[in-house]
Amino acid sequence: MNEHNKNTRIVVIGAGLGGLSAAISLATEGFSVEIVEKNDKVGGKLNIMEKDGFTFDLGPSILTMPHIFDALFTRAGKNREDYVSFEKVEPHWRNFFEDGAVIDLTPDKEAMRKELNKLGPHVADQFERFMAYSKKLCTETEAGYFAKGLDTFWELIRCYGPIRSLLSFDVFRSMDQGVRRFISDPKLVDILNYFIKYVGSSPYDSPALMNLMPYIQFEYGLWYVHGGMYGLAQGMERLAEELGVNIRLNTEVTEIRQDGNRATAICLADGQVLPADIVVSNMEVIPAMQKLLHSTESELKKMQRFEPTCSGLVLHLGVDRIYPQLAHHNFFYSEHPRHHFDAIFQSHTLSDDPTIYLVAPCKSDPKQAPPGCEIIKVLPHIPHLDPNKPLSPEDYLAFRERVLIKLERMGLTDLRKHIVTEEYWTPHDIQARYYSNQGSIYGVVADRFKNLGFKAPQRSSQLSNLYFVGGSINPGGGMPMVTLSGQLVRDKILADRAGD
Ligand SMILES: Cc1cc2nc3c(=O)[nH]c(=O)nc-3n(C[C@H](O)[C@H](O)[C@H](O)COP(=O)(O)OP(=O)(O)OC[C@H]3O[C@@H](n4cnc5c(N)ncnc54)[C@H](O)[C@@H]3O)c2cc1C
């Protein structure tokens, strides 16, 4: 810890996992850190609600890459297990198709081969070759993009050289094209394409680099947080407080004060002004530029390529029966995935036949619901809010009905009759609660034509002492990535100060 750092005041705007991770990482280096969060608890989209005896994890449900969380605690001299523990989830996912086929994804190699043999004699071998390709993408990405916090394609080229950058990262092919180089079975294509769920984009638009995700999941495992996902936010909050981070809840930041090219303070909704030597924004880049920096049209135009990811219709259902056919994580596929993705990302409409992600957390943790009941959380991806294509409350309700009917048709008999309680979130709720850009749930979309899969840079282009963390900047959305962004921002701040 550097003693000189304690005279440097850092204000972090927002207590999502990105903000918490940045605050912990910077407090570990001895900086004087304060977090200002508009909501009544920390965690941001990692959120929780108790209703009628059911405990709903409102946001993320799949945890991968535990080593990223371990690194945060280890650098602070702590053991992550003393704050929050993770349990392995197996099988990883259960995949349901309209023709009745059911395929599990499991890290057990022999069991996985058996599952794939259901699809045909050569499918397991094709999968193995695909996984070798996925491993290569992941290894290259971890070495530079993740470890060094590379922020643009030019930084990537400087780090790896032009030929290796283009060949190793497969950024010009689409994810779907990358899958089809190895896999001929249409069901396995659908399964592997749907790993794009992790970043809320389309496999037809995102770069083939995104095919690193299956390797990440199989190599690092898929985890549940013991006692419920929100325990991760609580563990990080406890560590932040132990490190002396002051956390102000129910406090909205309305402006970042500037003097020349430097941020000098933040203004709060109640009129208070907090002076700051460095500001870290966990509010997404574009909303922060619009609301806190009052950026000009031309500055905002430069950010257009960082379009928001999809949003979601999130149904948290408490049901008074158990569906034994479900695993903890389940996918119910569209018959026409291309139409489904095009509805979300091209026409910005609600899909006629969506692919549905369904979480049944009581399979690992029955205590989340009363005896004899379980939680069915349903999350079909849908378009982010588009002012040119507004969707009405009736549109969302009709879509909810389509989703539930599809689930009933695919085996969840009488689902609608068994709902005893429900919490229902549209993109409007997501935007209002977290100030995410147009109700996006993962930050910036990965699109090979718009941004080659890169998100916005961590350093502000306007102010030299303003940095961003979270899903809208590199390395992107999802709990591990935003937590990594908090650690990478520490490295950037330390490097910038060393260079001053
Ligand atoms: C329904 C759903 C399912 C998901 N599923 C998964 C999953 O299974 N696995 C996974 O890894 N990820 C998943 N994600 C994505 C994951 O939740 C996010 O990528 C991650 O939690 C975002 O963290 P963040 O720090 O970037 O931002 P956020 O969590 O959005 O935090 C930003 C914080 O800043 C606060 N804030 C914003 N503006 C201001 C302001 N002006 N003043 C004060 N405070 C402000 C907000 O209130 C918020 O608390 C899911 C997300 C959702 C919504």
The ligand as a Tripos MOL2 file, in Angstrom:
@<TRIPOS>MOLECULE
LIG
   53    58     1     0     0
SMALL
NO_CHARGES

@<TRIPOS>ATOM
      1 C1        -31.9230   -9.9220  -15.7360 C.3       1 LIG1
      2 C2        -30.4310   -9.9600  -15.8670 C.ar      1 LIG1
      3 C3        -29.7720  -11.1950  -16.0000 C.ar      1 LIG1
      4 C4        -28.3910  -11.2400  -16.1010 C.ar      1 LIG1
      5 N1        -27.7790  -12.4640  -16.1310 N.ar      1 LIG1
      6 C5        -26.4250  -12.5240  -15.9930 C.ar      1 LIG1
      7 C6        -25.7880  -13.7630  -15.7220 C.ar      1 LIG1
      8 O1        -26.4420  -14.8040  -15.6160 O.2       1 LIG1
      9 N2        -24.4470  -13.7670  -15.5670 N.ar      1 LIG1
     10 C7        -23.6930  -12.6210  -15.6170 C.ar      1 LIG1
     11 O2        -22.4710  -12.6810  -15.4210 O.2       1 LIG1
     12 N3        -24.2880  -11.4280  -15.8600 N.ar      1 LIG1
     13 C8        -25.6250  -11.3510  -16.0380 C.ar      1 LIG1
     14 N4        -26.2380  -10.1500  -16.2070 N.ar      1 LIG1
     15 C9        -25.4020   -8.9530  -16.4350 C.3       1 LIG1
     16 C10       -24.7810   -8.4340  -15.1530 C.3       1 LIG1
     17 O3        -25.7670   -8.2990  -14.1730 O.3       1 LIG1
     18 C11       -24.1810   -7.0730  -15.4350 C.3       1 LIG1
     19 O4        -23.2780   -7.1340  -16.5300 O.3       1 LIG1
     20 C12       -23.3970   -6.5370  -14.2430 C.3       1 LIG1
     21 O5        -23.9800   -6.8620  -13.0010 O.3       1 LIG1
     22 C13       -23.3390   -5.0370  -14.4310 C.3       1 LIG1
     23 O6        -22.5310   -4.4620  -13.4690 O.3       1 LIG1
     24 P1        -22.0860   -2.9560  -13.6280 P.3       1 LIG1
     25 O7        -21.1880   -2.6880  -12.4900 O.co2     1 LIG1
     26 O8        -21.5630   -2.7270  -14.9790 O.co2     1 LIG1
     27 O9        -23.4050   -2.0610  -13.5860 O.3       1 LIG1
     28 P2        -24.7220   -2.0240  -12.7190 P.3       1 LIG1
     29 O10       -24.9580   -3.2880  -12.0160 O.co2     1 LIG1
     30 O11       -25.7960   -1.5270  -13.6190 O.co2     1 LIG1
     31 O12       -24.4090   -0.9040  -11.6390 O.3       1 LIG1
     32 C14       -24.4330    0.4630  -11.9060 C.3       1 LIG1
     33 C15       -24.8360    1.1530  -10.6270 C.3       1 LIG1
     34 O13       -24.6880    2.5510  -10.7860 O.3       1 LIG1
     35 C16       -25.7970    3.1870  -10.1780 C.3       1 LIG1
     36 N5        -25.9280    4.5100  -10.7960 N.ar      1 LIG1
     37 C17       -26.1080    4.7860  -12.1180 C.ar      1 LIG1
     38 N6        -26.1800    6.1060  -12.3160 N.ar      1 LIG1
     39 C18       -26.0260    6.6900  -11.0950 C.ar      1 LIG1
     40 C19       -26.0020    8.0380  -10.6530 C.ar      1 LIG1
     41 N7        -26.1390    9.0650  -11.4990 N.pl3     1 LIG1
     42 N8        -25.8410    8.2720   -9.3220 N.ar      1 LIG1
     43 C20       -25.6730    7.2590   -8.4480 C.ar      1 LIG1
     44 N9        -25.6940    5.9440   -8.8190 N.ar      1 LIG1
     45 C21       -25.8640    5.6770  -10.1250 C.ar      1 LIG1
     46 C22       -26.9510    2.2780  -10.4680 C.3       1 LIG1
     47 O14       -28.0360    2.4950   -9.6010 O.3       1 LIG1
     48 C23       -26.2930    0.9070  -10.2730 C.3       1 LIG1
     49 O15       -26.3800    0.4730   -8.9490 O.3       1 LIG1
     50 C24       -27.6420  -10.0490  -16.1150 C.ar      1 LIG1
     51 C25       -28.2900   -8.8120  -15.9980 C.ar      1 LIG1
     52 C26       -29.6730   -8.7680  -15.8570 C.ar      1 LIG1
     53 C27       -30.3500   -7.4320  -15.6780 C.3       1 LIG1
@<TRIPOS>BOND
     1     1     2 1
     2     2     3 ar
     3     2    52 ar
     4     3     4 ar
     5     4     5 ar
     6     4    50 ar
     7     5     6 ar
     8     6     7 ar
     9     6    13 1
    10     7     8 2
    11     7     9 ar
    12     9    10 ar
    13    10    11 2
    14    10    12 ar
    15    12    13 ar
    16    13    14 ar
    17    14    15 1
    18    14    50 ar
    19    15    16 1
    20    16    17 1
    21    16    18 1
    22    18    19 1
    23    18    20 1
    24    20    21 1
    25    20    22 1
    26    22    23 1
    27    23    24 1
    28    24    25 2
    29    24    26 1
    30    24    27 1
    31    27    28 1
    32    28    29 2
    33    28    30 1
    34    28    31 1
    35    31    32 1
    36    32    33 1
    37    33    34 1
    38    33    48 1
    39    34    35 1
    40    35    36 1
    41    35    46 1
    42    36    37 ar
    43    36    45 ar
    44    37    38 ar
    45    38    39 ar
    46    39    40 ar
    47    39    45 ar
    48    40    41 1
    49    40    42 ar
    50    42    43 ar
    51    43    44 ar
    52    44    45 ar
    53    46    47 1
    54    46    48 1
    55    48    49 1
    56    50    51 ar
    57    51    52 ar
    58    52    53 1
@<TRIPOS>SUBSTRUCTURE
     1 LIG1         1 GROUP 0 **** ****
